[in-house]
C-alpha cells in the first residue's frame, strides 16, 4: 500500500524549505561577497578617462588643461592631465592654443604654452618625426591665416631648435614630413571591477522576488479557496470523511487509487484505497489476480487489508495461504454486489464491489472491476491519539 502525506503537511515542508533556502542563500552571498571585496577592494576611477570622451569633449578638456596651466603654471599637473593622450594629440592641441592666443594679441600666454610644449617634449621624449608631422599639419591648416601661421612657426622653432617644417616637401627630407597616423591608445582597464558580484546580487534579488511572489500567490489562492463541498449523505449517522468510486480495466498496470483521509479541519487521520496486489508473472498487460483494499489509521498505527481475489485465485490454496499468512489481511471473493466492512480504532470502511468482469473463461484474471469505498470516523473517536502526522515513509 502506498502512503502519501496530507496536503497541509507537504505545504508546511515546502514553505520551511523555501525559507531555509533563502536564509542560507543570503548568508552565503554575504560571506562570499565580503571575502571577495576584502581581497579585491573596489577602486573609484573618477568617471570616464579623457581619451574616452567624444572628440568635441576631448578638445574642450585639452583647452581647459592649457588654460589652467597658464593661470597656475604647474607643469607637473598639466603633464599628469595630458598623459592619456599620445604625443601627436598633445602637440596639435598645444599648437592650436598657442596660435589662438597669438591671434588674440596675447603673446605672453602663447609663450607660456610653448614653454609647456618644450617641457612635455623633454619629459615624455617626443619623437622628432612626430613633431614635424604635427607641425606640417598645423601649418597647412593655418596657411591662409598669417597671424596663426606665424605663431605655428614660432611654436615649431622652439620645439625643433629653430627648424620649421614646410608643407609639401618630400616626406623623407629633413625639412618636412607627412603626418603619420598614431595607433589609438587602449583605455586602461578599471582595476577592482567585480561584474560577477552584480550578477550574484541580481540573481539573489530575483530569487527573493520569485519566492515572495509564490508566497503572496499562495496566500491569495488560500483566501479565495472555495468552501469545501458538503457531502450528500442519506444514510444514518454522520456522513463519511471520504467517498470514492473507481474502475479498473485491463491494461492499467499501475492502478493505484489510495488517498489520504482528513477531517473537515484538515487533520490527517490515515489512508485508504485500492490497488493491484498480485498478478500472473511475466504477463503484459498484467493479468491481475487480486486487489488490495487497505486502511491505515494513524491513531493506533494500524494497517488493515482486504484482498479482493478472482474466483480462480480465491479457490487456489497457495494464493489463499499467502494472503492469510498476514494476520491483518483477509481474502474476499470478488463478486458483483458484494459488500464488506472493516474498521480500526477510529475509522471504518464500508466497501462494495459493483461490477466484475474476467478476461478468460477460467475467471483467472480481471478485465474490469468497479468498486466504491466510504470511510467513516467512528463516534467518540479520539483523533488526537497516535504519534504520527504522516506515515513512516515520509517522516524525517
Secondary structure, DSSP 4 states (H G I P E B T S, - for coil): ------HHHHHHHHHHHHHHHHHHHHHHHHHHHHHHHHHS------SS-GGGS-HHHHHHHHHHHHHHHHHH--HHHHHHHHTTS-HHHHHHHHHHHHHHHHHTT-HHHHHHHHHHHHHHHHHHT--HHHHHHHHHHHHHHTTT-HHHHHHHHHHHHHHTTT----TTS-TTSSS-----PPPPPPPPP-TT--HHHHHHHHHHHHHHHHHHHHHHHHHHHHHTPPPPPPP---SSSSPPSEEEEEEEETT-TT-B--EEEE-TT--EEEEEEEEEEEE-TT-SS--EEEEEEEEEETTTTEEEEEEEE-HHHHT-HHHHHHHHTSTTEEEEE--TT-EEEEE-SSEEEEEEEEEEEESSTT--SEEEEEEEEEEEEPTT--TT-SS-SS-GGG--
